Amino acid sequence: MADLAIVFHWTPADCADFSLRELMEWRERARKRSNPEDSHGARSQTAGAAQRRR
């Protein structure tokens, strides 16, 4: 929920009625918005690093 607070300026009360699934979906949106260059997640960073080492 800290990601949602930082990116969207939402308080815990703003998110209180969200289901777990909704929280996870909004958290992913916040992650993408806070780091638009890495829209594929942590796994792509690992794969990209492996490819650069070859």
Helices and strands as residue ranges (DSSP letters): H 2-8, H 12-15, H 20-34, H 42-53
